[in-house]
Amino acid sequence: MSLHPAVAAVRRAVRRSLADVDPGRAVVVACSGGADSLALLAATVFEGRKAGWRVVGATVDHGLQPGSAEQAARVVRQMADLGADETFSAAVTVDAPGLGPEAAARRARYAVLEEVGERLDAAAVLLGHTRDDQAETVLLGLARGSGGRSLAGMRRSFDRFVRPLLDVARDDTVTACQVEGIHYWDDPHNEDPGYARVRVRRTVLPVLEDQLGPGVAEALARTAEQLRGDMDLLDDVAEAAYAGLDGLPVEGLLAQPAPLRRRVLRLAALDAGSPPSELFHEHVLAMDALLTDWHGQKWVDLPGGLRCRRVAEQLMLERTFDPRS
């Protein structure tokens, strides 16, 4: 019997993303119990048997919904039933002053996954974001006026993390689960219109598809892919410029072209602890105004409990509170 195209698409994506992983290495799959992550886990187990990887399924209970502990236990059982060599579950407390609930949950989740990856010396920690997630990210960035970085979407890989499914449609992960008899969980948050991403998924993208024709999600994801290389190059130049500065001197910053200078300011804010998901272009522009439109402003408040002030001929980043407390 021939392999269903949806199952083949997910397996092929995993195989391509992990082509350089040696036999015997651990590969961690972050699994929420939804269709995307379960399809990813099943494909990784299949490819891992051929390649000789040790596949570890990891789920994180954020404790944000009633019955979340029971759901995490179900996911652990599912991961084991799907053939994971090892399973891992962790409960976290989502409480980060200065961050929204989504950003706080993301920070807690990534911290756990990073710790698991380090403990196992994993070759990769896989995330189940799909092409549709990428399209939603691009649209949200466009609506917020967040510039080229947001339009470039999510990175295919960073640090130990890898997103194999950015070329795979969400419909394919759902179909893959159905074909393989995998019962997936529909997170109620994915239907809550209180979240901007849900409104984009349920309302905005369908309207665009209806008015502009099919293929909008693919086009948005393709735009992100085209911009990503340009953004990465500019970021590399900015990192070199930031490393060459002694602090944030006004004169040295003003000597840089505006696009480069603003990237340096963003790097400095991130380095001081501002969360990337909360640091928007408007924050960077406000910091830049301390250089280009200086008229004695007191300070600029930044996400993550930070404040940027101009003191004499330096910009200073100070913490107003500890977001971990």
Wavefront OBJ file of the C-alpha trace (Angstrom):
o trace
v 0.000 0.000 0.000
v 1.383 3.404 -0.968
v 2.274 5.941 1.701
v -0.272 8.739 2.165
v 1.091 12.084 0.837
v 0.487 13.861 4.148
v 2.473 11.273 6.112
v 5.202 11.387 3.465
v 5.369 15.191 3.655
v 5.933 15.187 7.426
v 8.515 12.392 7.292
v 10.367 14.052 4.427
v 10.512 17.341 6.334
v 12.026 15.605 9.368
v 14.524 13.690 7.238
v 15.723 16.863 5.493
v 15.994 18.898 8.686
v 18.003 16.237 10.525
v 20.116 15.000 7.623
v 23.347 15.812 9.484
v 22.429 14.152 12.800
v 24.699 11.180 13.546
v 23.430 7.775 14.723
v 23.237 7.443 18.476
v 22.407 11.106 19.098
v 19.339 12.139 21.050
v 16.606 14.120 19.304
v 14.002 15.784 21.529
v 10.497 16.430 20.184
v 8.421 19.060 22.000
v 4.910 17.665 22.128
v 1.718 19.387 23.287
v -0.640 16.620 22.210
v -1.918 18.618 19.225
v -1.880 17.355 15.643
v 1.271 19.231 14.638
v 3.494 17.951 17.432
v 2.119 14.392 17.420
v 2.587 14.099 13.644
v 6.120 15.432 14.139
v 6.842 12.901 16.879
v 5.506 9.977 14.840
v 7.601 10.997 11.833
v 10.719 11.474 13.971
v 10.280 8.029 15.529
v 9.947 6.501 12.050
v 12.991 8.318 10.668
v 14.910 7.777 13.896
v 14.634 4.006 13.650
v 16.336 4.106 10.262
v 18.930 6.690 11.268
v 19.680 5.283 14.724
v 18.616 8.310 16.768
v 17.323 8.171 20.326
v 13.981 9.970 20.169
v 12.813 11.686 23.348
v 9.303 13.123 23.653
v 8.928 16.093 25.990
v 5.735 17.818 27.131
v 5.321 20.867 29.359
v 2.303 21.475 31.592
v 1.804 25.230 31.918
v -1.032 24.808 34.406
v -3.149 27.396 32.602
v -6.254 25.252 32.090
v -8.291 22.939 34.312
v -7.175 19.351 33.832
v -3.795 20.317 32.394
v -1.964 17.751 34.531
v -4.216 14.961 33.238
v -3.654 16.167 29.665
v 0.114 16.111 30.200
v -0.148 12.540 31.502
v -2.138 11.538 28.396
v 0.514 13.068 26.156
v 3.226 11.110 27.962
v 1.316 7.882 27.322
v 0.787 8.822 23.691
v 4.472 9.607 23.167
v 5.407 6.221 24.596
v 2.765 4.451 22.483
v 4.101 6.154 19.356
v 7.519 4.660 20.026
v 9.524 7.390 21.771
v 12.599 5.862 23.394
v 12.132 8.099 26.412
v 9.491 10.565 27.606
v 9.761 13.649 29.744
v 7.109 15.784 31.426
v 7.534 18.974 33.427
v 5.091 21.307 35.181
v 5.976 24.992 35.194
v 4.640 28.099 36.863
v 3.758 30.773 34.330
v 4.318 34.013 36.184
v 6.561 36.652 34.640
v 5.784 40.295 35.507
v 5.974 42.526 32.469
v 5.038 39.710 30.057
v 1.695 38.678 28.628
v 0.426 35.148 29.347
v 1.483 33.781 25.946
v 4.978 35.235 26.178
v 5.381 34.066 29.783
v 4.263 30.527 28.877
v 6.623 30.511 25.898
v 9.554 31.613 28.033
v 8.852 28.909 30.640
v 8.404 26.233 27.959
v 11.598 27.077 26.109
v 13.575 27.138 29.348
v 12.443 23.578 30.134
v 13.117 22.325 26.607
v 16.540 23.928 26.589
v 17.367 22.250 29.896
v 16.231 18.869 28.558
v 18.299 19.354 25.418
v 21.394 20.237 27.436
v 20.928 17.358 29.861
v 20.685 14.848 27.009
v 23.292 16.592 24.828
v 20.600 16.430 22.150
v 21.475 17.063 18.540
v 18.205 18.989 18.182
v 15.020 19.976 19.976
v 12.204 19.858 17.429
v 9.284 22.309 17.433
v 6.054 21.628 15.553
v 5.404 25.024 13.932
v 3.910 24.633 10.455
v 3.692 26.739 7.318
v 0.361 28.092 8.580
v 1.994 29.216 11.836
v 4.616 30.993 9.754
v 1.961 32.753 7.672
v 0.148 33.870 10.830
v 3.410 35.212 12.273
v 4.088 37.234 9.114
v 0.569 38.699 9.086
v 0.762 39.641 12.765
v 4.136 41.300 12.204
v 2.767 43.194 9.214
v -0.261 44.394 11.184
v 1.933 45.569 14.054
v 4.352 47.389 11.765
v 7.219 45.403 13.220
v 9.471 45.672 10.165
v 11.507 43.190 8.188
v 12.400 40.990 11.126
v 8.771 40.068 11.792
v 8.066 39.664 8.093
v 10.961 37.205 7.983
v 8.931 35.031 10.336
v 10.188 32.231 12.538
v 13.687 30.885 12.041
v 14.112 27.335 10.811
v 16.681 26.773 13.532
v 18.320 28.607 16.408
v 20.619 27.334 19.119
v 19.518 23.707 19.622
v 15.975 24.267 18.326
v 14.791 23.166 14.868
v 11.446 23.694 13.115
v 11.179 20.920 10.499
v 7.560 21.612 9.488
v 7.765 25.201 8.211
v 7.136 23.915 4.677
v 4.298 21.602 5.763
v 0.654 22.721 5.895
v -1.353 22.298 9.088
v -3.903 20.306 7.088
v -1.162 17.776 6.346
v -0.308 17.260 10.015
v -4.002 16.759 10.827
v -4.402 14.333 7.928
v -1.222 12.488 8.883
v -2.622 11.922 12.376
v -5.943 10.745 10.998
v -4.298 8.345 8.551
v -2.053 6.895 11.257
v -4.865 6.630 13.794
v -3.370 9.184 16.166
v -5.927 10.928 18.378
v -4.832 14.531 18.860
v -5.931 17.197 21.317
v -7.592 20.454 20.257
v -6.342 23.138 22.639
v -9.300 25.372 23.632
v -6.962 28.370 23.440
v -6.761 27.756 19.684
v -10.452 28.676 19.436
v -10.391 31.690 21.760
v -10.880 34.898 19.718
v -9.334 36.830 22.568
v -5.964 35.870 21.073
v -4.859 37.839 17.997
v -3.303 34.733 16.438
v -6.637 32.903 16.654
v -8.413 35.782 14.919
v -5.820 35.693 12.153
v -6.228 31.920 11.798
v -10.019 31.770 11.939
v -11.009 35.032 10.269
v -8.255 37.011 8.545
v -6.550 34.270 6.530
v -9.839 32.738 5.332
v -11.010 36.182 4.147
v -7.745 36.732 2.296
v -8.023 33.310 0.680
v -11.610 34.064 -0.319
v -10.845 37.502 -1.763
v -7.396 36.919 -3.258
v -7.582 33.249 -4.133
v -5.921 30.154 -2.648
v -2.271 30.060 -1.720
v -2.065 33.111 0.549
v -0.481 31.148 3.415
v 2.115 29.654 1.061
v 2.893 33.102 -0.353
v 3.335 34.620 3.108
v 5.626 31.780 4.161
v 7.598 32.197 0.920
v 7.986 35.913 1.639
v 9.375 35.072 5.069
v 11.884 32.674 3.527
v 13.060 35.302 1.028
v 13.540 37.941 3.715
v 15.197 35.682 6.275
v 18.609 35.650 4.555
v 18.666 39.444 4.266
v 17.697 39.878 7.916
v 20.315 37.371 9.056
v 23.043 39.229 7.130
v 22.054 42.597 8.592
v 21.877 41.082 12.058
v 25.403 39.679 11.668
v 26.692 43.139 10.707
v 24.858 44.678 13.660
v 26.295 42.113 16.079
v 29.809 42.955 14.881
v 29.121 46.680 15.317
v 27.641 46.109 18.795
v 30.636 44.028 19.844
v 32.956 46.836 18.722
v 31.318 49.471 20.898
v 32.301 50.292 24.466
v 28.824 50.437 25.953
v 26.326 52.547 24.004
v 28.143 55.809 23.272
v 25.999 58.489 21.664
v 28.707 59.582 19.243
v 29.535 56.023 18.172
v 25.882 55.135 17.643
v 25.123 58.272 15.650
v 28.022 57.417 13.348
v 26.152 54.275 12.236
v 23.533 54.253 9.445
v 20.023 54.314 10.938
v 19.067 50.696 10.030
v 22.286 49.386 11.573
v 22.100 51.678 14.614
v 18.565 50.537 15.431
v 19.587 46.911 15.184
v 22.418 47.621 17.615
v 19.942 49.219 20.035
v 17.673 46.195 19.769
v 20.604 43.860 20.454
v 21.532 45.897 23.510
v 17.965 45.683 24.861
v 17.847 41.925 24.265
v 21.260 41.519 25.885
v 19.959 43.373 28.942
v 17.033 40.944 29.235
v 14.151 42.372 27.209
v 12.152 39.426 25.775
v 12.291 39.323 21.941
v 8.600 38.466 21.648
v 7.669 41.670 23.540
v 10.287 44.078 22.168
v 8.659 45.868 19.223
v 9.954 48.335 16.665
v 8.240 51.198 18.491
v 10.445 50.513 21.523
v 13.582 50.627 19.402
v 12.446 53.875 17.740
v 11.906 55.418 21.172
v 15.436 54.424 22.158
v 16.736 55.847 18.892
v 14.983 59.151 19.628
v 17.215 59.521 22.691
v 20.016 59.870 20.138
v 18.438 61.657 17.193
v 15.780 63.793 18.909
v 17.308 64.463 22.287
v 15.514 67.201 24.228
v 15.978 66.028 27.785
v 13.603 63.047 27.851
v 13.716 61.171 31.152
v 13.739 57.599 29.885
v 12.143 54.926 27.698
v 10.398 51.962 29.356
v 11.118 48.609 27.694
v 9.529 45.161 28.109
v 11.050 42.899 30.720
v 11.389 45.514 33.436
v 13.998 47.634 31.657
v 14.501 51.342 31.235
v 16.736 53.132 28.748
v 18.124 56.537 29.772
v 20.596 58.967 28.256
v 23.263 59.902 30.769
v 25.748 62.447 29.448
v 27.046 60.907 26.211
v 25.973 57.321 26.902
v 22.751 55.368 26.722
v 22.202 53.301 29.847
v 19.945 50.257 30.265
v 18.696 49.783 33.815
v 16.408 47.228 35.410
v 13.309 48.564 37.142
v 12.259 45.178 38.518
v 13.274 41.544 38.212
v 10.788 39.797 35.853
v 11.647 36.457 37.466
v 10.482 37.541 40.912
l 1 2 3 4 5 6 7 8 9 10 11 12 13 14 15 16 17 18 19 20 21 22 23 24 25 26 27 28 29 30 31 32 33 34 35 36 37 38 39 40 41 42 43 44 45 46 47 48 49 50 51 52 53 54 55 56 57 58 59 60 61 62 63 64 65 66 67 68 69 70 71 72 73 74 75 76 77 78 79 80 81 82 83 84 85 86 87 88 89 90 91 92 93 94 95 96 97 98 99 100 101 102 103 104 105 106 107 108 109 110 111 112 113 114 115 116 117 118 119 120 121 122 123 124 125 126 127 128 129 130 131 132 133 134 135 136 137 138 139 140 141 142 143 144 145 146 147 148 149 150 151 152 153 154 155 156 157 158 159 160 161 162 163 164 165 166 167 168 169 170 171 172 173 174 175 176 177 178 179 180 181 182 183 184 185 186 187 188 189 190 191 192 193 194 195 196 197 198 199 200 201 202 203 204 205 206 207 208 209 210 211 212 213 214 215 216 217 218 219 220 221 222 223 224 225 226 227 228 229 230 231 232 233 234 235 236 237 238 239 240 241 242 243 244 245 246 247 248 249 250 251 252 253 254 255 256 257 258 259 260 261 262 263 264 265 266 267 268 269 270 271 272 273 274 275 276 277 278 279 280 281 282 283 284 285 286 287 288 289 290 291 292 293 294 295 296 297 298 299 300 301 302 303 304 305 306 307 308 309 310 311 312 313 314 315 316 317 318 319 320 321 322 323 324 325
